[in-house]
Amino acid sequence: MRKLQMVDLKSQYDKIKETVDASIQEVLDTTTYINGPKVHEFQKNLEAYLGVKHVIPCANGTDALQIAMMGLGLQPGDEVITADFTFAATVEVIGLLQLTPVLVDVEPDTMNISIDAVKAAITSKTKAIVPVHLFGRAANMDAIMKLAKEHNLFVIEDNAQAIGANHTSEDGTKSKVGTMGHVGATSFFPSKNLGCYGDGGAIFTNDDALAHMLRGIVNHGMYERYHHDVIGVNSRLDSIQAAVLNTKLPELDAYNAARRKAASYYNNAFASNPHIIVPAFDEKGDDHVFHQYVIRITNGKRDELLTHLQAQSIPCAIYYPIPLHSQKAYADDRYREEDFPVTNQLVKEVIALPMHTELDAEQLSFITETVNQFVK
Ligand SMILES: *Cc1c(COP(=O)(O)O)cnc(C)c1O
């Protein structure tokens, strides 16, 4: 059996080595390292793939979130509602901009932001909602957009984990996740569903004026050379990363299909295990693209399972072990434990198994048999 890895980037690279090496070589030969034609080409390709008017490439997914919030003109003291159960980047940039983060609980089935909890958290100071499409599963965008419209709020989609996923609205229209809110942000961190070979990110929007604003912010607030109209940042996708992404973008649907195939194998293997809750596929019109394959162990033995799998050389991880409201940096007297029953439960039960584009049947069978033998 091939060695098990949480993410197998080497086998994936071997399959595209020739094209990706040639594309990188082109950047080296032309020395167009920054803002070269590859970056523009990737921007256009991604706009076409996502069906969105504007893609603004930037340095990483965390910057993408921060720049999105800057572009919307959010001001210190504005409240921004986001999920308690996610990676810290989302709440970190809210804090950095001196906005007020308002963490709310998630839904048990999708592990995404709870619509009822968002509703309950809206005040006169609320300016934006940041749904995170966690683990590759789209948040309930129909309900979120409806709520945002009623309360005149911005929606910033954190799409770092769900690029390529489709959302089918109640009226039957299909859109790519990340393009439904006022603005979307993604990351091209190597292990993400569309990953480069370093850091990278992008912001998406259908709003022309906002796109113009964002293009200036990523470039020191310049709209004309050496004219600084707003305070910006330096956040660029470099040409070598764009070269990698141009090669990988045409593979994204196949990559996501491979992830879904592995997830479906896992789900079938665990279907009759009474102590395992598996992630739901494509419910309520939302595709799952399985950035992570996360199950819940309900017999209280999650930590023992983790140790057992590690001893069998099966990599696994806990995403995320501590709710954001319990983190030192984000603690706030406003939060009460009883407001986070789902997150508090999930952090004790979740475990992520190997998930990437190169898992084969032999590996999946070994992993699932090992888990089923231990969890019974
Ligand atoms: C990876 C990730 C980010 C940050 O992306 P970077 O490119 O690492 O800055 C933000 N939000 C979520 C949910 C992520 O998974």
The ligand as an ORCA input file, in Angstrom:
! r2SCAN-3c Opt
* xyz 0 1
  C      -7.212     28.376      4.822
  C      -8.298     29.209      5.336
  C      -8.196     30.608      5.420
  C      -6.920     31.360      5.219
  O      -6.232     31.143      4.049
  P      -4.655     31.441      3.978
  O      -4.372     31.410      2.519
  O      -3.970     30.358      4.731
  O      -4.425     32.784      4.560
  C      -9.310     31.332      5.807
  N     -10.459     30.733      6.126
  C     -10.596     29.398      6.100
  C     -11.905     28.788      6.467
  C      -9.522     28.586      5.712
  O      -9.664     27.268      5.694
*
